Amino acid sequence: MNVTAQGDVPVKTPPVGAGLSDTISLWFGENARDLPWRRPGFSAWGTLVSEFMLQQTPVNRVIPRLEEWLERWPTPADLASVPPGEAVRAWASLGYPRRALWLHAAAVQITERHGGIVPHDVEELLALTGVGDYTARAVAAFAYGHRHPVVDTNTRRVIARAVSGQAEPAPPSRGRDLDAMSALLPAPAEDAAVFNAAIMELGAIVCTSRSPRCAACPIRDACAWRAAGYPAYEGPKKAVQKKFEGSDRQVRGLIMAELRSTHHPVSAAEIDGLWPDAVQRGRALAGLLADGLAVAVETGLYALSQG
């Protein structure tokens, strides 16, 4: 880990609450990236779509796909009117294509239950397919301006370092994480929404996981981790994701790419040519069928799910 600010003293006692929040929000006002979902007038539907796409996918890969998606399906009703396989096809190389199926299902639910308007209530958002606690709170806060703590990986890392003095956050805990963010959240709803975005941005571009740019951090003099001398993390760690190369995920991706590449069914022989290991190939195909991403249109012919 390359920490760039060791040794530049003095270091102040870390404040919590308003002082930390105000400093980060002021920094955000001058340094925030220009991202589509932060622009005035961006729709609640666009916010929901962006949050689905941003799950485990880098921003630079999401932006062009998001713009294409919203141009084609500017409302939930537009997406709900097409078969789910079209959503999977448009998802292209974003990865984890089940998110496309979930987003399509959510669009149908929004159209049928909410008159085509993305709900603003967290509990109603949580009732939509594929929407978890983070996404529900993000939509309520960023699209509708409601006051909720919104916690992602970047948020957790900044709080772990600045407030708790730890190099890394402990494994996620909904109650603990929301309490920690709530302790910093400004009271006015508008300020809270700004701070939710600001602390995420700080973690994304300054307080990064591997090479934090401490010299550029607006709260470096109030960081508990820096005050403690940047101790290594010794707590419990989250599970390490398995390698992609040679994994079932890679084989699933190859099959999905083949199914997306044509509007005609793909034969078993064509799928056989995608990967040499027949057992792994069969397991990957069976998983896609079980997940509803692919369907057997007849014996030996497969296509994207059409609902």
ZADO-1210 file (C-alpha; in nm, 4 decimals, padded with zeros to 6 digits):
<atoms>
<atom x="00.0000" y="00.0000" z="00.0000" code="MET" pos="1"/>
<atom x="00.1410" y="00.3353" z="-00.1074" code="ASN" pos="2"/>
<atom x="00.0420" y="00.5951" z="00.1528" code="VAL" pos="3"/>
<atom x="00.1704" y="00.9312" z="00.0348" code="THR" pos="4"/>
<atom x="00.1286" y="01.1499" z="00.3404" code="ALA" pos="5"/>
<atom x="00.3140" y="00.9771" z="00.6211" code="GLN" pos="6"/>
<atom x="00.5282" y="01.2051" z="00.8330" code="GLY" pos="7"/>
<atom x="00.3709" y="01.5414" z="00.7543" code="ASP" pos="8"/>
<atom x="00.2785" y="01.6592" z="01.1032" code="VAL" pos="9"/>
<atom x="00.1075" y="01.7895" z="01.3126" code="PRO" pos="10"/>
<atom x="-00.1942" y="01.5621" z="01.3164" code="VAL" pos="11"/>
<atom x="-00.5066" y="01.6837" z="01.4908" code="LYS" pos="12"/>
<atom x="-00.7513" y="01.4829" z="01.6981" code="THR" pos="13"/>
<atom x="-01.0138" y="01.3535" z="01.4557" code="PRO" pos="14"/>
<atom x="-01.3539" y="01.5249" z="01.4832" code="PRO" pos="15"/>
<atom x="-01.6732" y="01.3394" z="01.4038" code="VAL" pos="16"/>
<atom x="-02.0133" y="01.4569" z="01.2889" code="GLY" pos="17"/>
<atom x="-02.0668" y="01.8012" z="01.1409" code="ALA" pos="18"/>
<atom x="-01.7006" y="01.9054" z="01.1151" code="GLY" pos="19"/>
<atom x="-01.6005" y="01.6036" z="00.9123" code="LEU" pos="20"/>
<atom x="-01.9181" y="01.6102" z="00.7038" code="SER" pos="21"/>
<atom x="-01.8939" y="01.9787" z="00.6173" code="ASP" pos="22"/>
<atom x="-01.5304" y="01.9496" z="00.5120" code="THR" pos="23"/>
<atom x="-01.5994" y="01.6528" z="00.2836" code="ILE" pos="24"/>
<atom x="-01.9066" y="01.8185" z="00.1306" code="SER" pos="25"/>
<atom x="-01.7152" y="02.1406" z="00.0597" code="LEU" pos="26"/>
<atom x="-01.4397" y="01.9380" z="-00.1059" code="TRP" pos="27"/>
<atom x="-01.7027" y="01.7562" z="-00.3137" code="PHE" pos="28"/>
<atom x="-01.8472" y="02.0836" z="-00.4367" code="GLY" pos="29"/>
<atom x="-01.5102" y="02.1674" z="-00.5943" code="GLU" pos="30"/>
<atom x="-01.3921" y="01.8222" z="-00.7006" code="ASN" pos="31"/>
<atom x="-01.6945" y="01.6079" z="-00.7928" code="ALA" pos="32"/>
<atom x="-01.6718" y="01.4270" z="-01.1228" code="ARG" pos="33"/>
<atom x="-01.9286" y="01.5207" z="-01.3869" code="ASP" pos="34"/>
<atom x="-02.1381" y="01.2041" z="-01.3946" code="LEU" pos="35"/>
<atom x="-02.4766" y="01.1726" z="-01.5694" code="PRO" pos="36"/>
<atom x="-02.6708" y="01.0781" z="-01.2570" code="TRP" pos="37"/>
<atom x="-02.5482" y="01.3928" z="-01.0780" code="ARG" pos="38"/>
<atom x="-02.6795" y="01.6343" z="-01.3385" code="ARG" pos="39"/>
<atom x="-02.9916" y="01.8452" z="-01.2736" code="PRO" pos="40"/>
<atom x="-03.3094" y="01.6879" z="-01.4041" code="GLY" pos="41"/>
<atom x="-03.1747" y="01.3334" z="-01.4177" code="PHE" pos="42"/>
<atom x="-03.4777" y="01.1086" z="-01.3677" code="SER" pos="43"/>
<atom x="-03.5516" y="00.8722" z="-01.0818" code="ALA" pos="44"/>
<atom x="-03.5701" y="00.5931" z="-01.3404" code="TRP" pos="45"/>
<atom x="-03.2257" y="00.6889" z="-01.4671" code="GLY" pos="46"/>
<atom x="-03.0973" y="00.6825" z="-01.1095" code="THR" pos="47"/>
<atom x="-03.2394" y="00.3339" z="-01.0550" code="LEU" pos="48"/>
<atom x="-03.0903" y="00.2056" z="-01.3817" code="VAL" pos="49"/>
<atom x="-02.7509" y="00.3574" z="-01.2987" code="SER" pos="50"/>
<atom x="-02.7485" y="00.1975" z="-00.9540" code="GLU" pos="51"/>
<atom x="-02.8216" y="-00.1451" z="-01.1042" code="PHE" pos="52"/>
<atom x="-02.5428" y="-00.0994" z="-01.3574" code="MET" pos="53"/>
<atom x="-02.2897" y="00.0319" z="-01.1071" code="LEU" pos="54"/>
<atom x="-02.3080" y="-00.2802" z="-00.8920" code="GLN" pos="55"/>
<atom x="-01.9611" y="-00.4381" z="-00.9320" code="GLN" pos="56"/>
<atom x="-01.8980" y="-00.2472" z="-01.2576" code="THR" pos="57"/>
<atom x="-01.6597" y="00.0516" z="-01.3043" code="PRO" pos="58"/>
<atom x="-01.8079" y="00.3937" z="-01.3788" code="VAL" pos="59"/>
<atom x="-01.6308" y="00.4301" z="-01.7141" code="ASN" pos="60"/>
<atom x="-01.7948" y="00.1114" z="-01.8424" code="ARG" pos="61"/>
<atom x="-02.1382" y="00.2071" z="-01.7127" code="VAL" pos="62"/>
<atom x="-02.1737" y="00.5560" z="-01.8633" code="ILE" pos="63"/>
<atom x="-02.1974" y="00.4632" z="-02.2353" code="PRO" pos="64"/>
<atom x="-02.4264" y="00.1682" z="-02.1633" code="ARG" pos="65"/>
<atom x="-02.6479" y="00.3831" z="-01.9382" code="LEU" pos="66"/>
<atom x="-02.6858" y="00.6492" z="-02.2073" code="GLU" pos="67"/>
<atom x="-02.7772" y="00.3873" z="-02.4674" code="GLU" pos="68"/>
<atom x="-03.0221" y="00.2226" z="-02.2301" code="TRP" pos="69"/>
<atom x="-03.2063" y="00.5448" z="-02.1377" code="LEU" pos="70"/>
<atom x="-03.2238" y="00.6545" z="-02.4993" code="GLU" pos="71"/>
<atom x="-03.3892" y="00.3242" z="-02.5891" code="ARG" pos="72"/>
<atom x="-03.6007" y="00.2868" z="-02.2742" code="TRP" pos="73"/>
<atom x="-03.6491" y="00.6322" z="-02.1164" code="PRO" pos="74"/>
<atom x="-03.9227" y="00.5108" z="-01.8799" code="THR" pos="75"/>
<atom x="-03.9960" y="00.1905" z="-01.6872" code="PRO" pos="76"/>
<atom x="-04.2969" y="00.1273" z="-01.9126" code="ALA" pos="77"/>
<atom x="-04.0731" y="00.1335" z="-02.2198" code="ASP" pos="78"/>
<atom x="-03.8537" y="-00.1419" z="-02.0788" code="LEU" pos="79"/>
<atom x="-04.1502" y="-00.3381" z="-01.9456" code="ALA" pos="80"/>
<atom x="-04.3004" y="-00.3488" z="-02.2959" code="SER" pos="81"/>
<atom x="-04.0191" y="-00.5626" z="-02.4403" code="VAL" pos="82"/>
<atom x="-03.9233" y="-00.9245" z="-02.3608" code="PRO" pos="83"/>
<atom x="-03.6656" y="-00.9664" z="-02.0819" code="PRO" pos="84"/>
<atom x="-03.4217" y="-01.1156" z="-02.3301" code="GLY" pos="85"/>
<atom x="-03.3922" y="-00.7759" z="-02.4970" code="GLU" pos="86"/>
<atom x="-03.2771" y="-00.6285" z="-02.1658" code="ALA" pos="87"/>
<atom x="-03.0158" y="-00.9022" z="-02.1352" code="VAL" pos="88"/>
<atom x="-02.9012" y="-00.8392" z="-02.4929" code="ARG" pos="89"/>
<atom x="-02.8678" y="-00.4641" z="-02.4292" code="ALA" pos="90"/>
<atom x="-02.6754" y="-00.5347" z="-02.1085" code="TRP" pos="91"/>
<atom x="-02.3949" y="-00.6580" z="-02.3345" code="ALA" pos="92"/>
<atom x="-02.0607" y="-00.6824" z="-02.1528" code="SER" pos="93"/>
<atom x="-02.1509" y="-00.5165" z="-01.8217" code="LEU" pos="94"/>
<atom x="-02.1285" y="-00.8528" z="-01.6475" code="GLY" pos="95"/>
<atom x="-02.3589" y="-01.0275" z="-01.3999" code="TYR" pos="96"/>
<atom x="-02.6456" y="-01.0297" z="-01.6552" code="PRO" pos="97"/>
<atom x="-02.8996" y="-01.1382" z="-01.3964" code="ARG" pos="98"/>
<atom x="-02.9058" y="-00.7684" z="-01.3093" code="ARG" pos="99"/>
<atom x="-03.0664" y="-00.7053" z="-01.6487" code="ALA" pos="100"/>
<atom x="-03.3410" y="-00.9586" z="-01.5763" code="LEU" pos="101"/>
<atom x="-03.3976" y="-00.8073" z="-01.2328" code="TRP" pos="102"/>
<atom x="-03.4128" y="-00.4564" z="-01.3753" code="LEU" pos="103"/>
<atom x="-03.6652" y="-00.5687" z="-01.6353" code="HIS" pos="104"/>
<atom x="-03.8771" y="-00.7306" z="-01.3637" code="ALA" pos="105"/>
<atom x="-03.8543" y="-00.4119" z="-01.1559" code="ALA" pos="106"/>
<atom x="-03.9684" y="-00.2088" z="-01.4578" code="ALA" pos="107"/>
<atom x="-04.2737" y="-00.4335" z="-01.4948" code="VAL" pos="108"/>
<atom x="-04.3519" y="-00.3961" z="-01.1240" code="GLN" pos="109"/>
<atom x="-04.3131" y="-00.0167" z="-01.1356" code="ILE" pos="110"/>
<atom x="-04.5417" y="-00.0014" z="-01.4384" code="THR" pos="111"/>
<atom x="-04.8076" y="-00.2263" z="-01.2896" code="GLU" pos="112"/>
<atom x="-04.7968" y="-00.1231" z="-00.9234" code="ARG" pos="113"/>
<atom x="-04.6862" y="00.2384" z="-00.9313" code="HIS" pos="114"/>
<atom x="-04.8292" y="00.3782" z="-01.2532" code="GLY" pos="115"/>
<atom x="-04.4895" y="00.3834" z="-01.4198" code="GLY" pos="116"/>
<atom x="-04.3346" y="00.6114" z="-01.1543" code="ILE" pos="117"/>
<atom x="-04.0329" y="00.4894" z="-00.9564" code="VAL" pos="118"/>
<atom x="-04.1463" y="00.4916" z="-00.5908" code="PRO" pos="119"/>
<atom x="-03.9731" y="00.7185" z="-00.3398" code="HIS" pos="120"/>
<atom x="-04.0419" y="00.5157" z="-00.0267" code="ASP" pos="121"/>
<atom x="-03.7590" y="00.2867" z="00.0818" code="VAL" pos="122"/>
<atom x="-03.9892" y="-00.0025" z="00.1705" code="GLU" pos="123"/>
<atom x="-04.1671" y="00.0192" z="-00.1657" code="GLU" pos="124"/>
<atom x="-03.8323" y="00.0301" z="-00.3418" code="LEU" pos="125"/>
<atom x="-03.7137" y="-00.2740" z="-00.1475" code="LEU" pos="126"/>
<atom x="-04.0182" y="-00.4647" z="-00.2736" code="ALA" pos="127"/>
<atom x="-03.8897" y="-00.4339" z="-00.6324" code="LEU" pos="128"/>
<atom x="-03.6953" y="-00.7263" z="-00.7790" code="THR" pos="129"/>
<atom x="-03.3198" y="-00.6832" z="-00.7485" code="GLY" pos="130"/>
<atom x="-03.3367" y="-00.3778" z="-00.5212" code="VAL" pos="131"/>
<atom x="-03.1402" y="-00.4139" z="-00.1984" code="GLY" pos="132"/>
<atom x="-03.0907" y="-00.1827" z="00.0953" code="ASP" pos="133"/>
<atom x="-02.8194" y="00.0266" z="-00.0683" code="TYR" pos="134"/>
<atom x="-03.0050" y="00.0771" z="-00.3971" code="THR" pos="135"/>
<atom x="-03.3334" y="00.1629" z="-00.2249" code="ALA" pos="136"/>
<atom x="-03.1695" y="00.4258" z="-00.0070" code="ARG" pos="137"/>
<atom x="-02.9637" y="00.5624" z="-00.2956" code="ALA" pos="138"/>
<atom x="-03.2728" y="00.6188" z="-00.5106" code="VAL" pos="139"/>
<atom x="-03.4687" y="00.7731" z="-00.2222" code="ALA" pos="140"/>
<atom x="-03.1791" y="01.0051" z="-00.1345" code="ALA" pos="141"/>
<atom x="-03.0349" y="01.0972" z="-00.4737" code="PHE" pos="142"/>
<atom x="-03.3492" y="01.0983" z="-00.6893" code="ALA" pos="143"/>
<atom x="-03.5981" y="01.2288" z="-00.4334" code="TYR" pos="144"/>
<atom x="-03.3845" y="01.4130" z="-00.1805" code="GLY" pos="145"/>
<atom x="-03.4984" y="01.2138" z="00.1230" code="HIS" pos="146"/>
<atom x="-03.2721" y="01.1943" z="00.4253" code="ARG" pos="147"/>
<atom x="-03.1269" y="00.8441" z="00.4497" code="HIS" pos="148"/>
<atom x="-02.7767" y="00.7152" z="00.5216" code="PRO" pos="149"/>
<atom x="-02.6446" y="00.5565" z="00.1994" code="VAL" pos="150"/>
<atom x="-02.3521" y="00.3216" z="00.2492" code="VAL" pos="151"/>
<atom x="-02.1352" y="00.1639" z="-00.0185" code="ASP" pos="152"/>
<atom x="-01.7839" y="00.0166" z="-00.0148" code="THR" pos="153"/>
<atom x="-01.6201" y="00.3571" z="-00.0554" code="ASN" pos="154"/>
<atom x="-01.8235" y="00.5058" z="00.2276" code="THR" pos="155"/>
<atom x="-01.7329" y="00.2204" z="00.4586" code="ARG" pos="156"/>
<atom x="-01.3615" y="00.2596" z="00.3822" code="ARG" pos="157"/>
<atom x="-01.3563" y="00.6344" z="00.4529" code="VAL" pos="158"/>
<atom x="-01.5406" y="00.5886" z="00.7824" code="ILE" pos="159"/>
<atom x="-01.3151" y="00.2979" z="00.8822" code="ALA" pos="160"/>
<atom x="-01.0034" y="00.5096" z="00.8297" code="ARG" pos="161"/>
<atom x="-01.1141" y="00.8579" z="00.9285" code="ALA" pos="162"/>
<atom x="-01.3311" y="00.7680" z="01.2273" code="VAL" pos="163"/>
<atom x="-01.2242" y="00.4208" z="01.3439" code="SER" pos="164"/>
<atom x="-00.8537" y="00.4388" z="01.2603" code="GLY" pos="165"/>
<atom x="-00.8558" y="00.1126" z="01.0632" code="GLN" pos="166"/>
<atom x="-00.6880" y="00.0577" z="00.7264" code="ALA" pos="167"/>
<atom x="-00.9870" y="-00.1394" z="00.5999" code="GLU" pos="168"/>
<atom x="-01.3505" y="-00.1708" z="00.7023" code="PRO" pos="169"/>
<atom x="-01.4666" y="-00.4844" z="00.8760" code="ALA" pos="170"/>
<atom x="-01.6962" y="-00.7135" z="00.6757" code="PRO" pos="171"/>
<atom x="-02.0302" y="-00.5437" z="00.6002" code="PRO" pos="172"/>
<atom x="-02.2876" y="-00.5202" z="00.8777" code="SER" pos="173"/>
<atom x="-02.6109" y="-00.3433" z="00.7886" code="ARG" pos="174"/>
<atom x="-02.6851" y="-00.2132" z="01.1378" code="GLY" pos="175"/>
<atom x="-02.3298" y="-00.1100" z="01.2223" code="ARG" pos="176"/>
<atom x="-02.2668" y="00.0512" z="00.8849" code="ASP" pos="177"/>
<atom x="-02.5911" y="00.2508" z="00.8842" code="LEU" pos="178"/>
<atom x="-02.5321" y="00.3654" z="01.2439" code="ASP" pos="179"/>
<atom x="-02.1792" y="00.4814" z="01.1583" code="ALA" pos="180"/>
<atom x="-02.3025" y="00.6790" z="00.8583" code="MET" pos="181"/>
<atom x="-02.6014" y="00.8179" z="01.0472" code="SER" pos="182"/>
<atom x="-02.3645" y="00.9638" z="01.3076" code="ALA" pos="183"/>
<atom x="-02.2045" y="01.1772" z="01.0347" code="LEU" pos="184"/>
<atom x="-02.5154" y="01.2602" z="00.8315" code="LEU" pos="185"/>
<atom x="-02.6192" y="01.6294" z="00.8333" code="PRO" pos="186"/>
<atom x="-02.9725" y="01.6995" z="00.9572" code="ALA" pos="187"/>
<atom x="-03.1068" y="01.8923" z="00.6527" code="PRO" pos="188"/>
<atom x="-03.2171" y="01.6481" z="00.3826" code="ALA" pos="189"/>
<atom x="-03.0462" y="01.8417" z="00.1024" code="GLU" pos="190"/>
<atom x="-02.7161" y="01.8512" z="00.2916" code="ASP" pos="191"/>
<atom x="-02.7499" y="01.4813" z="00.3740" code="ALA" pos="192"/>
<atom x="-02.7910" y="01.3916" z="00.0048" code="ALA" pos="193"/>
<atom x="-02.4796" y="01.5933" z="-00.0836" code="VAL" pos="194"/>
<atom x="-02.2765" y="01.4310" z="00.1918" code="PHE" pos="195"/>
<atom x="-02.3870" y="01.0805" z="00.0893" code="ASN" pos="196"/>
<atom x="-02.2468" y="01.1474" z="-00.2576" code="ALA" pos="197"/>
<atom x="-01.9426" y="01.3338" z="-00.1261" code="ALA" pos="198"/>
<atom x="-01.8097" y="01.0626" z="00.1038" code="ILE" pos="199"/>
<atom x="-01.8541" y="00.8031" z="-00.1730" code="MET" pos="200"/>
<atom x="-01.6592" y="01.0253" z="-00.4099" code="GLU" pos="201"/>
<atom x="-01.3810" y="01.0742" z="-00.1557" code="LEU" pos="202"/>
<atom x="-01.3444" y="00.6985" z="-00.1213" code="GLY" pos="203"/>
<atom x="-01.3601" y="00.6451" z="-00.4965" code="ALA" pos="204"/>
<atom x="-01.0929" y="00.8928" z="-00.6068" code="ILE" pos="205"/>
<atom x="-00.8824" y="00.9847" z="-00.3002" code="VAL" pos="206"/>
<atom x="-00.9202" y="00.7394" z="-00.0113" code="CYS" pos="207"/>
<atom x="-00.8832" y="00.4424" z="-00.2439" code="THR" pos="208"/>
<atom x="-00.8291" y="00.0868" z="-00.1309" code="SER" pos="209"/>
<atom x="-00.4769" y="00.0211" z="-00.2572" code="ARG" pos="210"/>
<atom x="-00.3130" y="00.3627" z="-00.3054" code="SER" pos="211"/>
<atom x="-00.4840" y="00.6301" z="-00.0973" code="PRO" pos="212"/>
<atom x="-00.3777" y="00.9840" z="-00.1916" code="ARG" pos="213"/>
<atom x="-00.3564" y="01.1126" z="00.1620" code="CYS" pos="214"/>
<atom x="-00.1765" y="01.4338" z="00.0655" code="ALA" pos="215"/>
<atom x="-00.4811" y="01.5341" z="-00.1427" code="ALA" pos="216"/>
<atom x="-00.7383" y="01.4378" z="00.1214" code="CYS" pos="217"/>
<atom x="-00.9418" y="01.7262" z="00.2689" code="PRO" pos="218"/>
<atom x="-00.9659" y="01.5489" z="00.6061" code="ILE" pos="219"/>
<atom x="-00.6063" y="01.4271" z="00.6328" code="ARG" pos="220"/>
<atom x="-00.5501" y="01.6305" z="00.9508" code="ASP" pos="221"/>
<atom x="-00.8608" y="01.4766" z="01.1050" code="ALA" pos="222"/>
<atom x="-00.8027" y="01.1153" z="01.0048" code="CYS" pos="223"/>
<atom x="-00.7791" y="00.8659" z="01.2899" code="ALA" pos="224"/>
<atom x="-00.5855" y="00.6186" z="01.0754" code="TRP" pos="225"/>
<atom x="-00.3217" y="00.8779" z="00.9928" code="ARG" pos="226"/>
<atom x="-00.3106" y="00.9934" z="01.3550" code="ALA" pos="227"/>
<atom x="-00.2353" y="00.6354" z="01.4595" code="ALA" pos="228"/>
<atom x="00.0507" y="00.6063" z="01.2101" code="GLY" pos="229"/>
<atom x="-00.1305" y="00.4085" z="00.9397" code="TYR" pos="230"/>
<atom x="-00.1490" y="00.0732" z="01.1235" code="PRO" pos="231"/>
<atom x="-00.2109" y="-00.2380" z="00.9136" code="ALA" pos="232"/>
<atom x="-00.5559" y="-00.3910" z="00.9308" code="TYR" pos="233"/>
<atom x="-00.5703" y="-00.7015" z="01.1492" code="GLU" pos="234"/>
<atom x="-00.9453" y="-00.7585" z="01.1767" code="GLY" pos="235"/>
<atom x="-01.1709" y="-01.0065" z="00.9946" code="PRO" pos="236"/>
<atom x="-01.1612" y="-00.9868" z="00.6165" code="LYS" pos="237"/>
<atom x="-01.4315" y="-01.0390" z="00.3581" code="LYS" pos="238"/>
<atom x="-01.4079" y="-01.3431" z="00.1320" code="ALA" pos="239"/>
<atom x="-01.1773" y="-01.3064" z="-00.1677" code="VAL" pos="240"/>
<atom x="-01.3512" y="-01.3463" z="-00.5019" code="GLN" pos="241"/>
<atom x="-01.2328" y="-01.6402" z="-00.7101" code="LYS" pos="242"/>
<atom x="-01.0255" y="-01.5796" z="-01.0233" code="LYS" pos="243"/>
<atom x="-01.2284" y="-01.5063" z="-01.3371" code="PHE" pos="244"/>
<atom x="-00.9995" y="-01.6834" z="-01.5832" code="GLU" pos="245"/>
<atom x="-01.1100" y="-02.0431" z="-01.6207" code="GLY" pos="246"/>
<atom x="-01.4063" y="-01.9995" z="-01.3873" code="SER" pos="247"/>
<atom x="-01.7694" y="-02.0924" z="-01.4444" code="ASP" pos="248"/>
<atom x="-01.8343" y="-01.7172" z="-01.4656" code="ARG" pos="249"/>
<atom x="-01.6081" y="-01.6953" z="-01.7697" code="GLN" pos="250"/>
<atom x="-01.7832" y="-01.9872" z="-01.9392" code="VAL" pos="251"/>
<atom x="-02.1260" y="-01.8402" z="-01.8631" code="ARG" pos="252"/>
<atom x="-02.0061" y="-01.5139" z="-02.0142" code="GLY" pos="253"/>
<atom x="-01.8935" y="-01.6857" z="-02.3336" code="LEU" pos="254"/>
<atom x="-02.2288" y="-01.8589" z="-02.3739" code="ILE" pos="255"/>
<atom x="-02.4193" y="-01.5359" z="-02.3015" code="MET" pos="256"/>
<atom x="-02.2107" y="-01.3477" z="-02.5585" code="ALA" pos="257"/>
<atom x="-02.2995" y="-01.6098" z="-02.8184" code="GLU" pos="258"/>
<atom x="-02.6709" y="-01.5891" z="-02.7342" code="LEU" pos="259"/>
<atom x="-02.6648" y="-01.2074" z="-02.7477" code="ARG" pos="260"/>
<atom x="-02.4882" y="-01.2032" z="-03.0835" code="SER" pos="261"/>
<atom x="-02.7881" y="-01.3319" z="-03.2785" code="THR" pos="262"/>
<atom x="-03.1667" y="-01.3142" z="-03.2804" code="HIS" pos="263"/>
<atom x="-03.1778" y="-01.6784" z="-03.3841" code="HIS" pos="264"/>
<atom x="-03.1442" y="-01.9817" z="-03.1553" code="PRO" pos="265"/>
<atom x="-02.7915" y="-02.1086" z="-03.0939" code="VAL" pos="266"/>
<atom x="-02.7265" y="-02.4791" z="-03.1380" code="SER" pos="267"/>
<atom x="-02.5683" y="-02.7093" z="-02.8821" code="ALA" pos="268"/>
<atom x="-02.2869" y="-02.7699" z="-03.1318" code="ALA" pos="269"/>
<atom x="-02.2099" y="-02.3975" z="-03.1437" code="GLU" pos="270"/>
<atom x="-02.2027" y="-02.3827" z="-02.7641" code="ILE" pos="271"/>
<atom x="-01.9772" y="-02.6896" z="-02.7551" code="ASP" pos="272"/>
<atom x="-01.7187" y="-02.4968" z="-02.9548" code="GLY" pos="273"/>
<atom x="-01.6994" y="-02.2169" z="-02.6994" code="LEU" pos="274"/>
<atom x="-01.5167" y="-02.4087" z="-02.4234" code="TRP" pos="275"/>
<atom x="-01.3243" y="-02.7374" z="-02.4214" code="PRO" pos="276"/>
<atom x="-01.4296" y="-02.8725" z="-02.0802" code="ASP" pos="277"/>
<atom x="-01.7652" y="-03.0434" z="-02.1426" code="ALA" pos="278"/>
<atom x="-01.8490" y="-03.0813" z="-01.7724" code="VAL" pos="279"/>
<atom x="-01.7834" y="-02.7159" z="-01.6933" code="GLN" pos="280"/>
<atom x="-01.9594" y="-02.6049" z="-02.0117" code="ARG" pos="281"/>
<atom x="-02.2654" y="-02.8108" z="-01.9222" code="GLY" pos="282"/>
<atom x="-02.2664" y="-02.6744" z="-01.5687" code="ARG" pos="283"/>
<atom x="-02.2489" y="-02.3172" z="-01.6966" code="ALA" pos="284"/>
<atom x="-02.5323" y="-02.3713" z="-01.9444" code="LEU" pos="285"/>
<atom x="-02.7466" y="-02.5409" z="-01.6802" code="ALA" pos="286"/>
<atom x="-02.6897" y="-02.2436" z="-01.4510" code="GLY" pos="287"/>
<atom x="-02.7997" y="-01.9965" z="-01.7189" code="LEU" pos="288"/>
<atom x="-03.1149" y="-02.2007" z="-01.7802" code="LEU" pos="289"/>
<atom x="-03.1902" y="-02.2216" z="-01.4078" code="ALA" pos="290"/>
<atom x="-03.1389" y="-01.8455" z="-01.3671" code="ASP" pos="291"/>
<atom x="-03.3800" y="-01.7711" z="-01.6502" code="GLY" pos="292"/>
<atom x="-03.1140" y="-01.5995" z="-01.8598" code="LEU" pos="293"/>
<atom x="-03.1388" y="-01.8616" z="-02.1329" code="ALA" pos="294"/>
<atom x="-03.4150" y="-02.0939" z="-02.2512" code="VAL" pos="295"/>
<atom x="-03.4207" y="-02.4155" z="-02.4509" code="ALA" pos="296"/>
<atom x="-03.6510" y="-02.3311" z="-02.7420" code="VAL" pos="297"/>
<atom x="-03.6366" y="-02.6942" z="-02.8506" code="GLU" pos="298"/>
<atom x="-03.3991" y="-02.9851" z="-02.8071" code="THR" pos="299"/>
<atom x="-03.0451" y="-02.8684" z="-02.8740" code="GLY" pos="300"/>
<atom x="-03.1383" y="-02.5048" z="-02.9459" code="LEU" pos="301"/>
<atom x="-03.0989" y="-02.2190" z="-02.6984" code="TYR" pos="302"/>
<atom x="-03.1870" y="-01.8482" z="-02.6903" code="ALA" pos="303"/>
<atom x="-03.2070" y="-01.5563" z="-02.4518" code="LEU" pos="304"/>
<atom x="-03.5070" y="-01.5609" z="-02.2207" code="SER" pos="305"/>
<atom x="-03.8132" y="-01.4036" z="-02.3806" code="GLN" pos="306"/>
<atom x="-04.0313" y="-01.4065" z="-02.0696" code="GLY" pos="307"/>
</atoms>
